[in-house]
């Protein structure tokens, strides 16, 4: 009788550990975002431009590719620099910048990061200052689902 109770107790503990492990794995997505450190690196890369604004965009790699669009208003006549810090992402995410929002007529591609070697820190200085639309091209997950963030910092230069 004692051995049967002992086996039942051991099997019960093993079942509880296995069930807890599956529940933990199913609900957890690894988060690689370290936005404070990425923000500081991005602000340092702005120099000699003056800090204007920043945006942290959370990105989760799932089963399907995605596009996230962020609108960035700029003052006419100023010179700007965009810094994108992507080191908080498990996979490469490309950036495209347009003059108009998705679906608008005569939308023009102003910049793409697809040909850039450094995928962790991307710099863009627009020729004209006007409202811009930043698109993050997010591929499907190459393994388990992960999430992270892109830190965008925008600075302006005094003339």
C-alpha positions, 0 to 999 in steps of 0.5 A: 500500500505504501509503495502504491501511494508513493508511486501515485505521489511521484506521478502526480508531482511529475504530471504537475511539473510537466503541465506547468512547463507546457503552460509556461512555454505556451504563454511566454514570448521572449521580449528583447526590447531594452528601450532605455539603452537603445534610446540613449545610443540613438540620442548619442548618434543624433549629434550634432542634431538636436533631439526633437522626438522619439517613438518606441514601436513594439514588434512581435514576430508571428506566423505572418509577415506584417507592416506597421506604419508610424506617421512623423510630422516635420516642420517645413524648412528644417533639416532632420536626422532620423535614427532607428535603433533595431538592436532590440529585435531578434530578426532583421526588420527593414524600414521604408519611408514614404511621403504619403500614408499607405493606400494614398495616390502618388505615394513615393518611396523616399528611403529604404534600409534594405541595402544597408549593412548595419541593421542595428542602427539606421540613419536617414536624413531627408532632403525635404522636411514634410510629413513622413510615414515610416513603415516597418516591414516585419517578416514572419517568425523564423523560430519561436515567437519573439517580441522586441522594439524599434527605437526611432529618434528624430533630431533637427539642425539649427541653420 
